[in-house]
Amino acid sequence: MSAIESFDKWGDAQLERLRGNPVADTVFQAASDLGDFSGIWHLVSVGRTITRRSSPRESLAMAALIGAESLVVNQGVKRLFGRIRPTEAGDPRFPVRRPSTSSFPSGHASSAFFADGSAVTVSPPRRWSSS
């Protein structure tokens, strides 16, 4: 068994006690849904525009960059690895949607990493003025 497979089994065992709990299922499903299509990062970008921490132009740039990252990772890099998702061989007691892409690299994790780095590049933090 590879180190990644061992880690998957360990993580699944840690979460097993929460499986089937209606509150935990709702929270985890909502978090996963929000991560689909980098939705959370688009919401953050729009929120920054609404609160005037970034401009509409910066938000559009973020949307384009995150879209490009998603295309590269989900339609490019994932095809190089083709790793099956743990849920495909997992517990049949619980319904799990099956995304069409492989599990590595994680689209949710890569978009979070990319959004963080891009946000600072596209919209650098503003400094407090002393006046």
N, CA, C and O atoms as CSV, one atom per row, in Angstrom:
chain,resi,resn,atom,element,x,y,z
A,1,MET,N,N,0.850,-1.185,0.000
A,1,MET,CA,C,0.000,0.000,0.000
A,1,MET,C,C,0.895,1.248,0.000
A,1,MET,O,O,1.867,1.332,0.750
A,2,SER,N,N,0.546,2.200,-0.848
A,2,SER,CA,C,1.358,3.416,-0.932
A,2,SER,C,C,1.090,4.322,0.270
A,2,SER,O,O,0.116,4.141,1.001
A,3,ALA,N,N,1.962,5.286,0.451
A,3,ALA,CA,C,1.815,6.241,1.556
A,3,ALA,C,C,0.522,7.042,1.397
A,3,ALA,O,O,-0.142,7.351,2.386
A,4,ILE,N,N,0.167,7.375,0.168
A,4,ILE,CA,C,-1.061,8.142,-0.073
A,4,ILE,C,C,-2.286,7.297,0.289
A,4,ILE,O,O,-3.222,7.796,0.914
A,5,GLU,N,N,-2.279,6.035,-0.099
A,5,GLU,CA,C,-3.398,5.155,0.259
A,5,GLU,C,C,-3.501,4.975,1.769
A,5,GLU,O,O,-4.602,4.945,2.318
A,6,SER,N,N,-2.367,4.856,2.434
A,6,SER,CA,C,-2.374,4.737,3.898
A,6,SER,C,C,-2.952,5.992,4.537
A,6,SER,O,O,-3.735,5.914,5.484
A,7,PHE,N,N,-2.559,7.147,4.011
A,7,PHE,CA,C,-3.088,8.403,4.540
A,7,PHE,C,C,-4.597,8.490,4.316
A,7,PHE,O,O,-5.327,8.927,5.206
A,8,ASP,N,N,-5.073,8.079,3.143
A,8,ASP,CA,C,-6.513,8.071,2.863
A,8,ASP,C,C,-7.254,7.213,3.890
A,8,ASP,O,O,-8.274,7.634,4.436
A,9,LYS,N,N,-6.748,6.029,4.147
A,9,LYS,CA,C,-7.402,5.132,5.111
A,9,LYS,C,C,-7.394,5.731,6.516
A,9,LYS,O,O,-8.385,5.636,7.241
A,10,TRP,N,N,-6.277,6.346,6.898
A,10,TRP,CA,C,-6.186,6.974,8.215
A,10,TRP,C,C,-7.193,8.114,8.326
A,10,TRP,O,O,-7.923,8.200,9.314
A,11,GLY,N,N,-7.239,8.991,7.324
A,11,GLY,CA,C,-8.174,10.120,7.344
A,11,GLY,C,C,-9.614,9.657,7.380
A,11,GLY,O,O,-10.435,10.226,8.099
A,12,ASP,N,N,-9.928,8.626,6.609
A,12,ASP,CA,C,-11.288,8.091,6.592
A,12,ASP,C,C,-11.666,7.538,7.961
A,12,ASP,O,O,-12.793,7.724,8.418
A,13,ALA,N,N,-10.732,6.864,8.609
A,13,ALA,CA,C,-10.995,6.327,9.950
A,13,ALA,C,C,-11.255,7.449,10.949
A,13,ALA,O,O,-12.089,7.301,11.843
A,14,GLN,N,N,-10.546,8.576,10.804
A,14,GLN,CA,C,-10.747,9.702,11.718
A,14,GLN,C,C,-12.135,10.315,11.557
A,14,GLN,O,O,-12.738,10.760,12.534
A,15,LEU,N,N,-12.633,10.337,10.346
A,15,LEU,CA,C,-13.936,10.956,10.076
A,15,LEU,C,C,-15.118,9.992,10.214
A,15,LEU,O,O,-16.275,10.411,10.172
A,16,GLU,N,N,-14.826,8.721,10.375
A,16,GLU,CA,C,-15.885,7.709,10.402
A,16,GLU,C,C,-16.966,8.007,11.449
A,16,GLU,O,O,-18.149,7.780,11.193
A,17,ARG,N,N,-16.581,8.502,12.603
A,17,ARG,CA,C,-17.566,8.741,13.661
A,17,ARG,C,C,-18.540,9.870,13.304
A,17,ARG,O,O,-19.606,9.978,13.911
A,18,LEU,N,N,-18.182,10.713,12.321
A,18,LEU,CA,C,-19.090,11.792,11.901
A,18,LEU,C,C,-20.001,11.389,10.749
A,18,LEU,O,O,-20.989,12.071,10.475
A,19,ARG,N,N,-19.682,10.291,10.075
A,19,ARG,CA,C,-20.466,9.878,8.913
A,19,ARG,C,C,-21.887,9.523,9.331
A,19,ARG,O,O,-22.121,8.820,10.314
A,20,GLY,N,N,-22.820,10.037,8.544
A,20,GLY,CA,C,-24.222,9.767,8.833
A,20,GLY,C,C,-24.838,10.752,9.811
A,20,GLY,O,O,-26.055,10.744,9.994
A,21,ASN,N,N,-24.037,11.600,10.446
A,21,ASN,CA,C,-24.562,12.630,11.336
A,21,ASN,C,C,-25.135,13.730,10.456
A,21,ASN,O,O,-24.410,14.306,9.646
A,22,PRO,N,N,-26.451,14.039,10.601
A,22,PRO,CA,C,-27.084,14.997,9.698
A,22,PRO,C,C,-26.422,16.374,9.687
A,22,PRO,O,O,-26.310,16.995,8.630
A,23,VAL,N,N,-25.985,16.853,10.846
A,23,VAL,CA,C,-25.350,18.169,10.903
A,23,VAL,C,C,-23.993,18.126,10.193
A,23,VAL,O,O,-23.695,18.984,9.362
A,24,ALA,N,N,-23.180,17.129,10.523
A,24,ALA,CA,C,-21.857,17.009,9.895
A,24,ALA,C,C,-22.008,16.800,8.389
A,24,ALA,O,O,-21.276,17.406,7.607
A,25,ASP,N,N,-22.948,15.951,7.975
A,25,ASP,CA,C,-23.154,15.718,6.541
A,25,ASP,C,C,-23.521,17.010,5.821
A,25,ASP,O,O,-23.029,17.268,4.722
A,26,THR,N,N,-24.371,17.813,6.424
A,26,THR,CA,C,-24.781,19.083,5.813
A,26,THR,C,C,-23.609,20.049,5.712
A,26,THR,O,O,-23.409,20.686,4.678
A,27,VAL,N,N,-22.838,20.156,6.784
A,27,VAL,CA,C,-21.686,21.069,6.794
A,27,VAL,C,C,-20.650,20.649,5.756
A,27,VAL,O,O,-20.176,21.478,4.980
A,28,PHE,N,N,-20.299,19.367,5.739
A,28,PHE,CA,C,-19.274,18.909,4.807
A,28,PHE,C,C,-19.743,18.992,3.359
A,28,PHE,O,O,-18.961,19.336,2.473
A,29,GLN,N,N,-21.019,18.677,3.114
A,29,GLN,CA,C,-21.540,18.776,1.744
A,29,GLN,C,C,-21.565,20.220,1.278
A,29,GLN,O,O,-21.217,20.508,0.133
A,30,ALA,N,N,-21.976,21.139,2.162
A,30,ALA,CA,C,-22.001,22.561,1.802
A,30,ALA,C,C,-20.583,23.074,1.514
A,30,ALA,O,O,-20.372,23.824,0.560
A,31,ALA,N,N,-19.627,22.671,2.335
A,31,ALA,CA,C,-18.241,23.095,2.119
A,31,ALA,C,C,-17.711,22.567,0.792
A,31,ALA,O,O,-17.033,23.287,0.059
A,32,SER,N,N,-18.017,21.318,0.486
A,32,SER,CA,C,-17.573,20.741,-0.777
A,32,SER,C,C,-18.229,21.434,-1.964
A,32,SER,O,O,-17.572,21.738,-2.960
A,33,ASP,N,N,-19.534,21.682,-1.848
A,33,ASP,CA,C,-20.248,22.367,-2.934
A,33,ASP,C,C,-19.696,23.762,-3.167
A,33,ASP,O,O,-19.590,24.211,-4.308
A,34,LEU,N,N,-19.346,24.443,-2.096
A,34,LEU,CA,C,-18.797,25.791,-2.203
A,34,LEU,C,C,-17.417,25.771,-2.862
A,34,LEU,O,O,-17.013,26.741,-3.503
A,35,GLY,N,N,-16.711,24.675,-2.699
A,35,GLY,CA,C,-15.405,24.545,-3.334
A,35,GLY,C,C,-15.486,24.203,-4.813
A,35,GLY,O,O,-14.541,24.456,-5.560
A,36,ASP,N,N,-16.618,23.623,-5.248
A,36,ASP,CA,C,-16.766,23.289,-6.664
A,36,ASP,C,C,-16.673,24.550,-7.509
A,36,ASP,O,O,-17.212,25.599,-7.155
A,37,PHE,N,N,-15.991,24.427,-8.613
A,37,PHE,CA,C,-15.811,25.537,-9.553
A,37,PHE,C,C,-15.203,26.760,-8.863
A,37,PHE,O,O,-15.417,27.893,-9.293
A,38,SER,N,N,-14.446,26.522,-7.792
A,38,SER,CA,C,-13.776,27.600,-7.043
A,38,SER,C,C,-14.763,28.645,-6.551
A,38,SER,O,O,-14.416,29.819,-6.421
A,39,GLY,N,N,-15.991,28.223,-6.279
A,39,GLY,CA,C,-17.054,29.141,-5.864
A,39,GLY,C,C,-16.694,30.010,-4.681
A,39,GLY,O,O,-17.004,31.201,-4.667
A,40,ILE,N,N,-16.050,29.436,-3.697
A,40,ILE,CA,C,-15.703,30.207,-2.504
A,40,ILE,C,C,-14.779,31.367,-2.858
A,40,ILE,O,O,-14.908,32.458,-2.303
A,41,TRP,N,N,-13.845,31.132,-3.781
A,41,TRP,CA,C,-12.884,32.171,-4.130
A,41,TRP,C,C,-13.516,33.267,-4.976
A,41,TRP,O,O,-13.121,34.430,-4.899
A,42,HIS,N,N,-14.493,32.887,-5.776
A,42,HIS,CA,C,-15.237,33.915,-6.521
A,42,HIS,C,C,-16.064,34.765,-5.553
A,42,HIS,O,O,-16.156,35.981,-5.718
A,43,LEU,N,N,-16.665,34.126,-4.545
A,43,LEU,CA,C,-17.423,34.878,-3.538
A,43,LEU,C,C,-16.515,35.814,-2.743
A,43,LEU,O,O,-16.883,36.956,-2.467
A,44,VAL,N,N,-15.345,35.335,-2.382
A,44,VAL,CA,C,-14.391,36.185,-1.657
A,44,VAL,C,C,-14.014,37.389,-2.517
A,44,VAL,O,O,-13.955,38.517,-2.027
A,45,SER,N,N,-13.765,37.147,-3.781
A,45,SER,CA,C,-13.383,38.228,-4.690
A,45,SER,C,C,-14.505,39.261,-4.830
A,45,SER,O,O,-14.252,40.465,-4.799
A,46,VAL,N,N,-15.734,38.790,-4.984
A,46,VAL,CA,C,-16.880,39.709,-5.072
A,46,VAL,C,C,-17.035,40.463,-3.751
A,46,VAL,O,O,-17.297,41.666,-3.749
A,47,GLY,N,N,-16.874,39.763,-2.635
A,47,GLY,CA,C,-16.968,40.409,-1.324
A,47,GLY,C,C,-15.927,41.500,-1.155
A,47,GLY,O,O,-16.208,42.552,-0.580
A,48,ARG,N,N,-14.707,41.246,-1.664
A,48,ARG,CA,C,-13.661,42.271,-1.590
A,48,ARG,C,C,-14.037,43.494,-2.421
A,48,ARG,O,O,-13.717,44.624,-2.052
A,49,THR,N,N,-14.714,43.266,-3.541
A,49,THR,CA,C,-15.144,44.397,-4.372
A,49,THR,C,C,-16.257,45.174,-3.684
A,49,THR,O,O,-16.246,46.405,-3.672
A,50,ILE,N,N,-17.219,44.455,-3.111
A,50,ILE,CA,C,-18.332,45.116,-2.421
A,50,ILE,C,C,-17.836,45.958,-1.259
A,50,ILE,O,O,-18.340,47.056,-1.022
A,51,THR,N,N,-16.857,45.453,-0.539
A,51,THR,CA,C,-16.315,46.193,0.614
A,51,THR,C,C,-15.212,47.163,0.208
A,51,THR,O,O,-14.579,47.786,1.061
A,52,ARG,N,N,-14.989,47.285,-1.079
A,52,ARG,CA,C,-14.015,48.228,-1.659
A,52,ARG,C,C,-12.571,47.929,-1.275
A,52,ARG,O,O,-11.726,48.823,-1.236
A,53,ARG,N,N,-12.305,46.668,-0.995
A,53,ARG,CA,C,-10.911,46.269,-0.746
A,53,ARG,C,C,-10.219,45.936,-2.054
A,53,ARG,O,O,-8.994,45.830,-2.105
A,54,SER,N,N,-11.012,45.769,-3.126
A,54,SER,CA,C,-10.445,45.576,-4.462
A,54,SER,C,C,-11.416,46.171,-5.474
A,54,SER,O,O,-12.578,46.426,-5.159
A,55,SER,N,N,-10.935,46.383,-6.672
A,55,SER,CA,C,-11.761,46.993,-7.710
A,55,SER,C,C,-12.483,45.916,-8.521
A,55,SER,O,O,-12.084,44.752,-8.490
A,56,PRO,N,N,-13.530,46.288,-9.237
A,56,PRO,CA,C,-14.189,45.319,-10.125
A,56,PRO,C,C,-13.197,44.719,-11.134
A,56,PRO,O,O,-13.287,43.540,-11.475
A,57,ARG,N,N,-12.277,45.522,-11.594
A,57,ARG,CA,C,-11.273,45.030,-12.548
A,57,ARG,C,C,-10.411,43.931,-11.904
A,57,ARG,O,O,-10.093,42.929,-12.544
A,58,GLU,N,N,-10.042,44.132,-10.639
A,58,GLU,CA,C,-9.257,43.121,-9.937
A,58,GLU,C,C,-10.066,41.840,-9.742
A,58,GLU,O,O,-9.522,40.740,-9.841
A,59,SER,N,N,-11.360,41.978,-9.465
A,59,SER,CA,C,-12.215,40.796,-9.308
A,59,SER,C,C,-12.333,40.017,-10.611
A,59,SER,O,O,-12.306,38.786,-10.609
A,60,LEU,N,N,-12.461,40.722,-11.703
A,60,LEU,CA,C,-12.523,40.049,-13.006
A,60,LEU,C,C,-11.203,39.354,-13.321
A,60,LEU,O,O,-11.194,38.256,-13.877
A,61,ALA,N,N,-10.101,39.985,-12.973
A,61,ALA,CA,C,-8.791,39.361,-13.180
A,61,ALA,C,C,-8.675,38.088,-12.353
A,61,ALA,O,O,-8.180,37.070,-12.836
A,62,MET,N,N,-9.135,38.148,-11.098
A,62,MET,CA,C,-9.113,36.952,-10.240
A,62,MET,C,C,-9.964,35.842,-10.843
A,62,MET,O,O,-9.542,34.686,-10.879
A,63,ALA,N,N,-11.162,36.186,-11.317
A,63,ALA,CA,C,-12.049,35.180,-11.909
A,63,ALA,C,C,-11.370,34.506,-13.102
A,63,ALA,O,O,-11.431,33.285,-13.248
A,64,ALA,N,N,-10.731,35.296,-13.943
A,64,ALA,CA,C,-10.044,34.742,-15.114
A,64,ALA,C,C,-8.876,33.851,-14.699
A,64,ALA,O,O,-8.692,32.767,-15.253
A,65,LEU,N,N,-8.089,34.304,-13.727
A,65,LEU,CA,C,-6.946,33.520,-13.272
A,65,LEU,C,C,-7.384,32.211,-12.619
A,65,LEU,O,O,-6.795,31.160,-12.874
A,66,ILE,N,N,-8.410,32.273,-11.783
A,66,ILE,CA,C,-8.890,31.059,-11.112
A,66,ILE,C,C,-9.487,30.097,-12.143
A,66,ILE,O,O,-9.313,28.883,-12.034
A,67,GLY,N,N,-10.182,30.632,-13.133
A,67,GLY,CA,C,-10.719,29.787,-14.200
A,67,GLY,C,C,-9.613,29.081,-14.966
A,67,GLY,O,O,-9.724,27.896,-15.281
A,68,ALA,N,N,-8.544,29.811,-15.264
A,68,ALA,CA,C,-7.407,29.212,-15.981
A,68,ALA,C,C,-6.742,28.139,-15.128
A,68,ALA,O,O,-6.387,27.073,-15.631
A,69,GLU,N,N,-6.574,28.420,-13.834
A,69,GLU,CA,C,-5.967,27.430,-12.928
A,69,GLU,C,C,-6.804,26.166,-12.892
A,69,GLU,O,O,-6.268,25.059,-12.944
A,70,SER,N,N,-8.106,26.324,-12.803
A,70,SER,CA,C,-9.006,25.166,-12.747
A,70,SER,C,C,-8.906,24.337,-14.027
A,70,SER,O,O,-8.882,23.108,-13.974
A,71,LEU,N,N,-8.849,24.996,-15.146
A,71,LEU,CA,C,-8.733,24.294,-16.431
A,71,LEU,C,C,-7.420,23.508,-16.501
A,71,LEU,O,O,-7.406,22.347,-16.911
A,72,VAL,N,N,-6.330,24.144,-16.100
A,72,VAL,CA,C,-5.021,23.480,-16.144
A,72,VAL,C,C,-4.990,22.273,-15.205
A,72,VAL,O,O,-4.541,21.194,-15.592
A,73,VAL,N,N,-5.465,22.458,-13.976
A,73,VAL,CA,C,-5.410,21.354,-12.999
A,73,VAL,C,C,-6.408,20.248,-13.353
A,73,VAL,O,O,-6.039,19.076,-13.427
A,74,ASN,N,N,-7.672,20.623,-13.569
A,74,ASN,CA,C,-8.709,19.604,-13.756
A,74,ASN,C,C,-8.699,18.921,-15.117
A,74,ASN,O,O,-9.090,17.759,-15.224
A,75,GLN,N,N,-8.261,19.616,-16.148
A,75,GLN,CA,C,-8.246,19.003,-17.467
A,75,GLN,C,C,-6.839,18.656,-17.938
A,75,GLN,O,O,-6.672,18.025,-18.982
A,76,GLY,N,N,-5.843,19.058,-17.188
A,76,GLY,CA,C,-4.470,18.778,-17.574
A,76,GLY,C,C,-3.724,17.899,-16.591
A,76,GLY,O,O,-3.457,16.727,-16.858
A,77,VAL,N,N,-3.390,18.484,-15.445
A,77,VAL,CA,C,-2.538,17.791,-14.476
A,77,VAL,C,C,-3.185,16.506,-13.956
A,77,VAL,O,O,-2.507,15.487,-13.820
A,78,LYS,N,N,-4.473,16.542,-13.667
A,78,LYS,CA,C,-5.142,15.348,-13.126
A,78,LYS,C,C,-5.054,14.168,-14.091
A,78,LYS,O,O,-5.000,13.015,-13.662
A,79,ARG,N,N,-5.040,14.451,-15.381
A,79,ARG,CA,C,-4.947,13.369,-16.374
A,79,ARG,C,C,-3.585,12.672,-16.327
A,79,ARG,O,O,-3.465,11.519,-16.741
A,80,LEU,N,N,-2.567,13.364,-15.828
A,80,LEU,CA,C,-1.249,12.755,-15.718
A,80,LEU,C,C,-1.211,11.687,-14.624
A,80,LEU,O,O,-0.450,10.725,-14.724
A,81,PHE,N,N,-2.032,11.853,-13.574
A,81,PHE,CA,C,-1.997,10.942,-12.434
A,81,PHE,C,C,-3.097,9.886,-12.487
A,81,PHE,O,O,-2.838,8.717,-12.202
A,82,GLY,N,N,-4.305,10.272,-12.843
A,82,GLY,CA,C,-5.402,9.313,-12.959
A,82,GLY,C,C,-5.688,8.514,-11.698
A,82,GLY,O,O,-6.132,7.369,-11.785
A,83,ARG,N,N,-5.448,9.083,-10.549
A,83,ARG,CA,C,-5.656,8.381,-9.270
A,83,ARG,C,C,-7.142,8.284,-8.952
A,83,ARG,O,O,-7.849,9.291,-8.975
A,84,ILE,N,N,-7.622,7.071,-8.654
A,84,ILE,CA,C,-9.044,6.921,-8.329
A,84,ILE,C,C,-9.338,7.616,-7.010
A,84,ILE,O,O,-8.463,7.791,-6.162
A,85,ARG,N,N,-10.573,7.997,-6.870
A,85,ARG,CA,C,-11.009,8.647,-5.640
A,85,ARG,C,C,-11.266,7.586,-4.577
A,85,ARG,O,O,-11.754,6.497,-4.881
A,86,PRO,N,N,-10.931,7.911,-3.320
A,86,PRO,CA,C,-11.168,6.931,-2.247
A,86,PRO,C,C,-12.628,6.489,-2.172
A,86,PRO,O,O,-12.907,5.348,-1.802
A,87,THR,N,N,-13.556,7.370,-2.514
A,87,THR,CA,C,-14.973,7.021,-2.410
A,87,THR,C,C,-15.394,5.988,-3.435
A,87,THR,O,O,-16.415,5.326,-3.245
A,88,GLU,N,N,-14.641,5.827,-4.518
A,88,GLU,CA,C,-15.003,4.821,-5.519
A,88,GLU,C,C,-14.834,3.417,-4.963
A,88,GLU,O,O,-15.494,2.482,-5.416
A,89,ALA,N,N,-13.966,3.271,-3.998
A,89,ALA,CA,C,-13.761,1.978,-3.374
A,89,ALA,C,C,-14.168,2.047,-1.902
A,89,ALA,O,O,-13.809,1.175,-1.110
A,90,GLY,N,N,-14.914,3.080,-1.544
A,90,GLY,CA,C,-15.240,3.335,-0.146
A,90,GLY,C,C,-16.506,2.668,0.339
A,90,GLY,O,O,-16.952,1.665,-0.218
A,91,ASP,N,N,-17.070,3.227,1.366
A,91,ASP,CA,C,-18.222,2.686,2.070
A,91,ASP,C,C,-19.512,2.898,1.277
A,91,ASP,O,O,-19.921,4.041,1.070
A,92,PRO,N,N,-20.152,1.834,0.836
A,92,PRO,CA,C,-21.362,1.980,0.024
A,92,PRO,C,C,-22.601,2.419,0.829
A,92,PRO,O,O,-23.651,2.682,0.242
A,93,ARG,N,N,-22.488,2.499,2.158
A,93,ARG,CA,C,-23.647,2.916,2.967
A,93,ARG,C,C,-24.017,4.367,2.751
A,93,ARG,O,O,-25.154,4.762,3.007
A,94,PHE,N,N,-23.065,5.174,2.279
A,94,PHE,CA,C,-23.295,6.605,2.178
A,94,PHE,C,C,-23.211,7.064,0.725
A,94,PHE,O,O,-22.244,6.770,0.023
A,95,PRO,N,N,-24.228,7.782,0.289
A,95,PRO,CA,C,-24.205,8.253,-1.103
A,95,PRO,C,C,-23.162,9.361,-1.276
A,95,PRO,O,O,-23.111,10.308,-0.491
A,96,VAL,N,N,-22.363,9.234,-2.275
A,96,VAL,CA,C,-21.332,10.225,-2.564
A,96,VAL,C,C,-21.367,10.482,-4.065
A,96,VAL,O,O,-21.362,9.548,-4.867
A,97,ARG,N,N,-21.404,11.762,-4.435
A,97,ARG,CA,C,-21.368,12.053,-5.865
A,97,ARG,C,C,-19.975,11.723,-6.370
A,97,ARG,O,O,-18.997,11.821,-5.630
A,98,ARG,N,N,-19.893,11.345,-7.588
A,98,ARG,CA,C,-18.615,10.954,-8.156
A,98,ARG,C,C,-18.184,11.965,-9.215
A,98,ARG,O,O,-18.676,11.940,-10.344
A,99,PRO,N,N,-17.265,12.853,-8.845
A,99,PRO,CA,C,-16.773,13.813,-9.827
A,99,PRO,C,C,-16.128,13.090,-11.011
A,99,PRO,O,O,-15.671,11.955,-10.879
A,100,SER,N,N,-16.096,13.741,-12.141
A,100,SER,CA,C,-15.582,13.105,-13.356
A,100,SER,C,C,-14.058,13.125,-13.445
A,100,SER,O,O,-13.484,12.443,-14.294
A,101,THR,N,N,-13.394,13.896,-12.581
A,101,THR,CA,C,-11.933,13.950,-12.636
A,101,THR,C,C,-11.331,13.058,-11.555
A,101,THR,O,O,-12.013,12.654,-10.613
A,102,SER,N,N,-10.048,12.760,-11.706
A,102,SER,CA,C,-9.375,11.927,-10.717
A,102,SER,C,C,-9.140,12.729,-9.432
A,102,SER,O,O,-9.421,13.926,-9.373
A,103,SER,N,N,-8.626,12.057,-8.420
A,103,SER,CA,C,-8.542,12.705,-7.106
A,103,SER,C,C,-7.257,13.479,-6.854
A,103,SER,O,O,-7.171,14.216,-5.872
A,104,PHE,N,N,-6.262,13.331,-7.710
A,104,PHE,CA,C,-4.996,14.012,-7.449
A,104,PHE,C,C,-4.531,14.752,-8.684
A,104,PHE,O,O,-4.545,14.201,-9.785
A,105,PRO,N,N,-4.119,15.997,-8.510
A,105,PRO,CA,C,-4.132,16.799,-7.290
A,105,PRO,C,C,-5.542,17.275,-6.965
A,105,PRO,O,O,-6.413,17.312,-7.834
A,106,SER,N,N,-5.751,17.631,-5.727
A,106,SER,CA,C,-7.058,18.092,-5.284
A,106,SER,C,C,-7.392,19.430,-5.925
A,106,SER,O,O,-6.640,20.396,-5.792
A,107,GLY,N,N,-8.517,19.485,-6.617
A,107,GLY,CA,C,-8.961,20.744,-7.216
A,107,GLY,C,C,-9.276,21.782,-6.158
A,107,GLY,O,O,-8.963,22.960,-6.329
A,108,HIS,N,N,-9.902,21.348,-5.045
A,108,HIS,CA,C,-10.223,22.281,-3.973
A,108,HIS,C,C,-8.943,22.873,-3.376
A,108,HIS,O,O,-8.846,24.084,-3.178
A,109,ALA,N,N,-7.970,22.014,-3.092
A,109,ALA,CA,C,-6.731,22.492,-2.470
A,109,ALA,C,C,-5.913,23.354,-3.431
A,109,ALA,O,O,-5.357,24.377,-3.031
A,110,SER,N,N,-5.839,22.944,-4.689
A,110,SER,CA,C,-5.040,23.737,-5.630
A,110,SER,C,C,-5.669,25.101,-5.881
A,110,SER,O,O,-4.955,26.092,-6.034
A,111,SER,N,N,-7.002,25.164,-5.925
A,111,SER,CA,C,-7.633,26.475,-6.136
A,111,SER,C,C,-7.441,27.367,-4.912
A,111,SER,O,O,-7.277,28.578,-5.060
A,112,ALA,N,N,-7.456,26.798,-3.715
A,112,ALA,CA,C,-7.223,27.591,-2.502
A,112,ALA,C,C,-5.803,28.154,-2.504
A,112,ALA,O,O,-5.601,29.334,-2.216
A,113,PHE,N,N,-4.832,27.323,-2.824
A,113,PHE,CA,C,-3.440,27.762,-2.868
A,113,PHE,C,C,-3.261,28.847,-3.934
A,113,PHE,O,O,-2.623,29.871,-3.690
A,114,PHE,N,N,-3.826,28.609,-5.106
A,114,PHE,CA,C,-3.694,29.556,-6.196
A,114,PHE,C,C,-4.408,30.866,-5.889
A,114,PHE,O,O,-3.865,31.939,-6.154
A,115,ALA,N,N,-5.617,30.796,-5.335
A,115,ALA,CA,C,-6.385,32.007,-5.019
A,115,ALA,C,C,-5.639,32.865,-4.002
A,115,ALA,O,O,-5.618,34.091,-4.113
A,116,ASP,N,N,-5.036,32.225,-3.023
A,116,ASP,CA,C,-4.290,32.975,-2.014
A,116,ASP,C,C,-3.128,33.735,-2.648
A,116,ASP,O,O,-2.959,34.930,-2.405
A,117,GLY,N,N,-2.343,33.056,-3.445
A,117,GLY,CA,C,-1.211,33.710,-4.093
A,117,GLY,C,C,-1.647,34.760,-5.099
A,117,GLY,O,O,-1.026,35.818,-5.203
A,118,SER,N,N,-2.702,34.479,-5.835
A,118,SER,CA,C,-3.186,35.424,-6.843
A,118,SER,C,C,-3.800,36.657,-6.217
A,118,SER,O,O,-3.646,37.761,-6.740
A,119,ALA,N,N,-4.495,36.487,-5.104
A,119,ALA,CA,C,-5.142,37.628,-4.454
A,119,ALA,C,C,-4.110,38.676,-4.053
A,119,ALA,O,O,-4.351,39.877,-4.183
A,120,VAL,N,N,-2.984,38.225,-3.576
A,120,VAL,CA,C,-1.938,39.161,-3.165
A,120,VAL,C,C,-1.301,39.813,-4.389
A,120,VAL,O,O,-0.916,40.982,-4.342
A,121,THR,N,N,-1.189,39.065,-5.478
A,121,THR,CA,C,-0.588,39.600,-6.695
A,121,THR,C,C,-1.524,40.574,-7.402
A,121,THR,O,O,-1.110,41.661,-7.805
A,122,VAL,N,N,-2.790,40.177,-7.550
A,122,VAL,CA,C,-3.766,41.004,-8.259
A,122,VAL,C,C,-4.187,42.199,-7.428
A,122,VAL,O,O,-4.334,43.306,-7.945
A,123,SER,N,N,-4.378,41.975,-6.150
A,123,SER,CA,C,-4.866,43.034,-5.268
A,123,SER,C,C,-4.007,43.066,-4.004
A,123,SER,O,O,-4.414,42.543,-2.967
A,124,PRO,N,N,-2.826,43.674,-4.082
A,124,PRO,CA,C,-1.931,43.685,-2.916
A,124,PRO,C,C,-2.604,44.314,-1.699
A,124,PRO,O,O,-3.438,45.208,-1.840
A,125,PRO,N,N,-2.240,43.846,-0.502
A,125,PRO,CA,C,-2.811,44.434,0.712
A,125,PRO,C,C,-2.553,45.943,0.760
A,125,PRO,O,O,-1.472,46.412,0.404
A,126,ARG,N,N,-3.529,46.664,1.191
A,126,ARG,CA,C,-3.378,48.127,1.299
A,126,ARG,C,C,-2.850,48.465,2.681
A,126,ARG,O,O,-3.196,47.822,3.672
A,127,ARG,N,N,-2.018,49.474,2.727
A,127,ARG,CA,C,-1.447,49.904,4.003
A,127,ARG,C,C,-2.321,50.979,4.619
A,127,ARG,O,O,-2.959,51.771,3.925
A,128,TRP,N,N,-2.330,50.981,5.945
A,128,TRP,CA,C,-3.049,52.038,6.655
A,128,TRP,C,C,-2.298,53.343,6.459
A,128,TRP,O,O,-1.069,53.367,6.523
A,129,SER,N,N,-3.011,54.411,6.226
A,129,SER,CA,C,-2.341,55.701,6.118
A,129,SER,C,C,-2.304,56.344,7.493
A,129,SER,O,O,-3.188,56.114,8.318
A,130,SER,N,N,-1.300,57.132,7.733
A,130,SER,CA,C,-1.143,57.758,9.039
A,130,SER,C,C,-1.874,59.098,9.116
A,130,SER,O,O,-1.862,59.748,10.162
A,131,SER,N,N,-2.502,59.513,8.033
A,131,SER,CA,C,-3.175,60.826,8.067
A,131,SER,C,C,-4.605,60.740,8.470
A,131,SER,O,O,-5.289,61.761,8.540
